[in-house]
Amino acid sequence: MARRLSRQSKIERILRDITKKGNFGGAVVATGDGLPIAMVGVSKVDTKLIGAVAASIKDLATRAHQEL
């Protein structure tokens, strides 16, 4: 019987594929508030900081879109 992957494992597999195909050093999936959900290849990076920066960029993009 085939083993079902958890949602976390599926996300991490997708992130590994993205980083490999894009030749990125790592990737993080975070909530809109910057809370890291999944990450690959970023053991030497402050993932909380990356999540916070991503949330800030998302917020900035949303506000800019509303202004346009």
C-alpha positions, 0 to 999 in steps of 0.5 A: 500500500502506498504511503500517504505524505503529510501536508508538510511533506508535500510542501517540503517536496515542492519547495525542494523541486523549486529550489533545485530547478531555480538553483536557489539556496533555499525556500520558506513558506510563511503565513501572511503574518510571517510565521514560517510553515515549511522550509528547505535548505535554509539551516544557516538563515534566520527563518523568522526574519525571512518570514517577517520580511516576506510578510512585509513585502506582501503587505507593501504589495497589497497596499501598492495594488490598492493605490493603483 
